[in-house]
Every structure is written in structure tokens, then in C-alpha cells.
Amino acid sequence: MVYRALWLAVLFIGACASPGPEDWRTDFEKSNGLETPTYEQTVRYIRRLEKGSPWVRLSHFGQTPEGRPMPLVVVDKSGKFSPSSARALRKAVVLVQAGIHAGEIDGKDAGLMLVRDMVIHRQHAELLDRIVLVFIPILNVDGHERRSAFNRINQNGPKEMGWRVTAQNLNLNRDYMKADAPEMRAWLKLFHMWKPDLFVDCHVTDGADYRHVVTYAMDVTQNVAEPVRSWSRTEYLPELTKRMKSSGFPVSPYVWPVDDRNISKGIIGGTAPPRFATAYATICNRPALLIETHMMKDYRTRVMGTYAALLHTLEIVYDRCQELQRVVEESDEQTAGMMGRTLAVRFEQTDRSDTIDFSGYNYLLEPSAISNDDWVVWENVPIDYSLPYYNYVRDTDTAVVPYAFAVPRAWTTVMDVLRVHGVETRTVGRSVAIDVASYRFRRPVWATKPFEGRITVEMDSEPIRERRTLNRDDYLIIMDQPLNRVIMHLLEPGSPDSFVRWGFFNAIFEQKEYGEAYILEKMARDMIATNPDLEREFLEAVGADTALARDSYQRLNWFYQRSPYWDKTVCVYPISKILHREDLENAH
């Protein structure tokens, strides 16, 4: 097969083409593609590369909860190894990360071989004339060292692999917005320092069986700034598909079946919430490729598939370097100029589809006495499908981009996260009373169990306009930034990854002052005597809400909520939206 030829070529280069007698094979190659090295072995090999080539620098961009430095490899022909130098030389920055799920470690070994081939053997070295490669070989370092042969039951090798989540039991690939993990906060600082032109995240699938070694995902929906969307759809993906096929790795979109038991119903694409790596890079206006190798293929084959995808991506960036930089710059400019426009922050799948070719296998559904259900039995008989590919979405929650958001100084945890995301902020500078837009929340419902360490909340949002006082030390976020999409997804409650939904504002839903029943009984009678219509409203409310009708205290609390004593900030979003510049300029 062609992919075997690619593997043999890389192995031959690694074993025989090195200058002098030194053996430059990676630990993966020395194991004949069966094993992946430990953290220490990986760092040791990178140090050899750094010593062997002036184009490589190893540094560390953070520290894990268990105290391990997080390695970063920068490959730069100029030997300057800095974002400012890359920008001055007009080189495209490509950020590749592996091991965010440390059991899915194909990208580490593929990346090490590719770096070695470029800097030691000078294979594909011309790519570095226009590209600076920033490579994270292991993002989830603590999980990487929780090695076992039994960490991923669905996956065919390597012999031992890391664990999916961090030492704090957090899935980093759900943490890009809330940024709870120290590893993620370090990554966000790195990302916004380098501002890469293209991002690649390397994974291994679970799910169905099929013949493709490599599948991919790349958002080309309306969630993406138009210049990046057009370039990804019309330039990058067709070229990657063509080159991968020529290398013996024909690709398919990532396999998320409509029906796990009937692949012929098609697969789902579309857009993902920005808690995911490539979705986050997307709302930062960067083309973002998700590589998903197929877990049932052997480890050597998967690594070579990832190697091909990384190599061809660098080739495409090399060929289209100026064009890529232009569309990224245009996307940043367009996003920074969104003030007053409507932006979608939540989407749902539509029933519109394209038809794609898919290389699958036959399967049977057999009844099981163990599960008391049918189970899928793959028969390894090749079948070529034409599948519906549902890659279109519709907006389900939108919001107007304001002139600015105002965040009360008291919400320090929110401000800490915004700063980690690289959001520019300043203080109001003077105390002003101003008409703002915000939200009142109704019917909050909390999850019954934690998700990624948090108790999330769903609620209805009612837009409100009211006059608020902004204090001089409160924070302003002026919406003239390339990160406007990130800001909107964090601060607009309708976003699936907003601060509100992740539970950052759970305290605002709590009633903190209460009236004693004997006081409220008298107050309710006095209120009815003063306003007879209130009794009618109360009876209507009791008739419409059985929970209210059954709860004696809540019946009294209904009157408390309509009294001057009620805390009017309960269930009211403390973040203010200043819709127009002149609203702030004219405020007193």
C-alpha cells in the first residue's frame, strides 16, 4: 500500500540519511512503530534535535498541576524563535498540538519525525523559508505519564499510552473558554502571543469501523469569519484532500454518524461549541484543522497518516503563504469592525446535506443477551458508500455586538479569564449613571451532576433596558477587537460556552434576604387592600403554577417579590451592554 511506502521512506531517511554515524531515529521508529516514548524520552530527543540544528529551540510554556514543565518546540530557520521575528519576516506561523488527550498521541510521534526530517536530514527544509512551526508535542503532560496498556479500550496501540484527562480530572478539550485548568491558561497565553496563522489539533477517533486512516474536521460554516471560511473551503481542504489521496491516505470528514447503527444515514459536520480546540481557534479567525486518525488502525499506520496530513498542510501553507496571511488579517479586521452588527452565538444542525464518498465496511446487527439490545458486528468486507454529509447549520441565538461591555469590578474571576484570553480591557475612569442593555433570567435549571468540574445552568433570558451606575474602577471592554467573537461567546448568555452557562454567575440566582411568614402574611393583606388588582394577579399565578400553589412560603414570597423590600438584582445579569459610544460619552 502507498502508506506503507511512505512509512518505509521515512524510516529509511531516519536510519540511513543522517550525516555521520549518529542514529536519528525516534523512539517510535526504533520500536518499529509499536511504542510511543515517555515524557522524559520525548524531551531528551527534542534536546538532541536542538543540539543538532540551529533551527530548533525547546522551551517550556507552563507547568502542570503535578509540576512537570510543558514542552514547546519552535522550528525557525532564522534562529530567532519569536513571534515578533516571524511577523517581521512575514513568515506564516503554524501551531500544531498533540496529546491534548494523551492516549491519542499519534501527533507527537508524527511531529517529531517531521521536525527531524526538516532540520537534520533537510527533507522538506524549504518549507521553513516561509513558515515558523510551533509544535506542542504533549499538551496534557500529566495525563501522558499516566501510562498503561489499558487506557483506551477502543484503540489499537501503541503498547502503552497516556490518559485522556489531566491530573485534576479535567478534559482540556472542553476547557478552551472557561479556562479552569492551569495547562489551558498557559496554552491561551501562548496562542495569543504567537497568533498563529493556522492551527492543527491531532487526535484519534472512537466510533465506527471504516477504511479511512485519517478523517478531519474544519469549520466552514457561518460561525467562521468569511475570508477564513472561503479560504478553508475552496483552497485548503480541496488541496489537502488531493494530496492525502496521492500519499495513500484518502480522507473523509470526521465520522459522527447520524445513526450509530446505520452509517448509510450519513454523518454530521457543522460547527462545534468553542470549548473545543479547533472551534476556539475558529472564533479567533484562524483556519483550524482537526486530525482524527482511526483508532482501529495499527499505531504505525496512524502515525504515518498524521505525518502525511501535517506535511501536506505545511506544503499548502508554503504555497499559499501570502494568501493565508491576507485572509487572516482581513478576518481580524472584519471582526474588529463588527460593532452594531448581529452575531450568532448558538447554532443547530439543518437537514441540508452534500453527498460524499466514504470507504466503509459491512456490518451486521446481532441480538445480545448480555445488553438486551442489538450490537454492531463489523465483518471487514469493504463497501463504498455515497453518504449524506450534514455540514450546514442555522443560527438559533444571536446578539448585537455593542459598543462596549461593562463588567463590575467585583467579578474578578470573570476578568481573570478574559485577560487570559488576551481581551483588552480598561477601567471606566469615572462614576457614571447610564442607560444600558442587559438580561433578566427566568426558570434556571442546573445540571444534576458536574460537567468538567462545574455545575452548568440552562435558563431563559429576557432582554432588559435599565439605568445603572458604573463605578470608576469597573471594567470596560470596547468591542473593536479581533477577539470580538471570543468576547461575545463568553459574555452573551445565549452562547453554549458563556460564563453564565458554565456557572460563573450562579450566585446571582440566589435570594439572599427573606421575610418571616408572620411579617409577610400581614404585608400581603396590606398590599391587597391598597391594590385590589394584586389579588387577581395572585390567584391567576397560583392557578397557572401548581408548584407555587402547593408551597405556602412561596405564595407569601410572591408578594415579597412585589414589595419595595425585594432585591431587584436577583436573576439579573450584572454585565452591562453599552450599545453606542455616545451613550457613554454623554453619561453623567
Summary of the structure (lengths in Angstrom):
residues: 588
radius of gyration: 27.5
end to end distance: 74.1
largest distance: 99.6
contacts: 1960
relative contact order: 0.10
helix: 36%
strand: 25%
